[in-house]
Amino acid sequence: MPLEERRRILRDLLAGRPADFALAYSEEFEGDGADLFAAADRTGLEGIVSKRRDSRYRTGRCDSWVKVKCFAEGLFAVAGIERTRTGEVNALLADAAGAPVGRAFVTLGREDREQFWGAVRILSTGAGRKSRAGDVQSLAPGLSVRVRHLRGEGVIRHAAIVGLAGVD
């Protein structure tokens, strides 16, 4: 069915459901996509999805639906390093109070990368543990980084370290 028909059916199915129901109907907006994206970014939303009105539903990627994400940048402490079984290396991030907030890929240029790993060696507590993804090495406080991450619900997602903010 075309998008407009699927949306009408969904709207009818969700009519009268409580506000905290697991599914929500999102209103459509017509107009300039760049203006809508700018508004989504200003209000702290994760992004927008643009769909062609005449598109039919297909699983997987297609060119009739486009998701555009809003990113933010913030400062976070590195509380640990996670080495996954697949070989990825993630920094485990914490907020200013030390509470875990998510993870970020370590994607630094040569000079920052050398300084980052030097700080990891110095700040390593020697304490390690297993996570669902792999091995975790805990760090003492003292390493903070700039992280680019997806905007949204306050959870750090789709994140990458873009620079060092401080090494104590």
URFENZI-V893150 format. One record per residue. N is the residue number from 0. RES is the residue in one letter. PSI is psi in whole degrees, -180 to 180 (NA if undefined). BURIAL is 1 if it has 16 or more other ideal C-beta (glycine too) atoms within 10 Angstrom, else 0. D_FIRST is the distance of its C-alpha to the first C-alpha in Angstrom with 1 decimal. Layout:
# URFENZI-V893150
N/RES/PSI/BURIAL/D_FIRST, N/RES/PSI/BURIAL/D_FIRST
This chain:
# URFENZI-V893150
0/M/150/0/0.0, 1/P/157/0/3.8, 2/L/-46/1/6.5, 3/E/-40/0/8.2, 4/E/-43/0/6.3, 5/R/-40/0/6.4, 6/R/-40/1/9.9, 7/R/-45/0/10.9, 8/I/-45/0/10.5, 9/L/-45/0/12.3, 10/R/-44/0/14.9, 11/D/-40/0/15.6, 12/L/-34/0/16.1, 13/L/-6/0/18.4, 14/A/133/0/20.3, 15/G/-2/0/24.0, 16/R/151/0/24.0, 17/P/158/0/27.1, 18/A/-28/0/27.2, 19/D/15/0/28.1, 20/F/150/0/25.1, 21/A/-25/0/23.7, 22/L/150/0/20.3, 23/A/147/0/20.1, 24/Y/125/0/17.7, 25/S/136/0/18.5, 26/E/154/0/18.8, 27/E/154/0/17.4, 28/F/134/0/20.1, 29/E/153/0/20.3, 30/G/-156/0/23.3, 31/D/120/0/25.3, 32/G/-36/0/24.0, 33/A/-39/0/27.6, 34/D/-43/0/28.7, 35/L/-43/0/26.1, 36/F/-44/1/27.0, 37/A/-40/0/30.6, 38/A/-42/0/30.1, 39/A/-43/1/28.3, 40/D/-45/1/31.2, 41/R/-34/0/33.9, 42/T/3/0/32.6, 43/G/18/0/32.5, 44/L/162/0/28.8, 45/E/-31/1/27.5, 46/G/-163/0/25.4, 47/I/159/1/22.2, 48/V/124/0/18.7, 49/S/132/0/17.5, 50/K/142/0/13.9, 51/R/134/0/12.8, 52/R/-36/0/10.9, 53/D/8/0/8.9, 54/S/149/0/8.3, 55/R/154/0/5.8, 56/Y/132/0/7.3, 57/R/143/0/10.5, 58/T/154/0/13.6, 59/G/-175/0/16.7, 60/R/147/0/17.7, 61/C/164/0/16.0, 62/D/1/0/17.1, 63/S/-8/0/14.2, 64/W/128/0/15.0, 65/V/126/0/18.7, 66/K/128/0/20.8, 67/V/122/0/24.2, 68/K/147/1/26.8, 69/C/131/1/29.9, 70/F/155/0/33.1, 71/A/167/0/36.4, 72/E/139/0/39.8, 73/G/168/0/42.3, 74/L/134/0/45.6, 75/F/154/1/45.8, 76/A/148/1/48.5, 77/V/114/1/48.2, 78/A/-15/1/49.0, 79/G/174/1/48.6, 80/I/134/1/47.3, 81/E/124/1/44.8, 82/R/114/1/44.9, 83/T/164/0/42.0, 84/R/-20/0/42.3, 85/T/2/0/40.2, 86/G/-2/0/42.7, 87/E/152/0/41.0, 88/V/124/0/43.3, 89/N/144/1/42.1, 90/A/131/1/44.2, 91/L/122/1/43.9, 92/L/150/1/43.9, 93/A/155/1/45.6, 94/D/-176/0/45.9, 95/A/-26/0/49.3, 96/A/-3/0/50.1, 97/G/3/0/49.5, 98/A/137/0/46.3, 99/P/138/0/43.7, 100/V/-9/1/40.7, 101/G/-163/1/39.0, 102/R/159/1/39.5, 103/A/144/1/39.5, 104/F/145/0/39.9, 105/V/103/1/43.3, 106/T/76/0/42.7, 107/L/155/1/46.0, 108/G/169/0/48.2, 109/R/-52/0/51.4, 110/E/-49/0/53.8, 111/D/-38/1/51.6, 112/R/-43/0/50.6, 113/E/-42/0/54.3, 114/Q/-41/0/55.1, 115/F/-53/1/52.1, 116/W/-30/0/53.2, 117/G/-43/0/56.9, 118/A/-39/1/56.0, 119/V/-44/1/54.1, 120/R/-44/0/57.2, 121/I/-41/0/59.5, 122/L/-5/1/57.3, 123/S/130/0/56.4, 124/T/-8/0/57.7, 125/G/-13/0/58.0, 126/A/131/0/55.7, 127/G/163/0/52.8, 128/R/170/0/50.2, 129/K/142/0/47.2, 130/S/175/0/43.7, 131/R/-32/0/40.5, 132/A/-28/0/40.0, 133/G/-142/0/43.6, 134/D/138/0/47.0, 135/V/133/1/47.7, 136/Q/121/1/50.9, 137/S/147/0/51.9, 138/L/146/1/53.4, 139/A/157/0/55.9, 140/P/149/0/55.0, 141/G/-9/0/55.7, 142/L/121/1/52.8, 143/S/148/1/50.2, 144/V/156/1/47.4, 145/R/131/1/45.0, 146/V/131/1/41.4, 147/R/127/1/38.2, 148/H/162/1/35.3, 149/L/133/1/31.8, 150/R/163/1/32.1, 151/G/-129/1/30.7, 152/E/17/0/31.9, 153/G/-5/0/35.5, 154/V/134/0/35.0, 155/I/118/1/35.9, 156/R/156/0/33.0, 157/H/53/0/32.5, 158/A/149/1/36.1, 159/A/140/1/38.8, 160/I/128/1/42.4, 161/V/-6/1/43.2, 162/G/166/0/46.9, 163/L/140/1/49.8, 164/A/-23/1/50.7, 165/G/143/0/53.9, 166/V/114/1/56.0, 167/D/NA/0/58.8
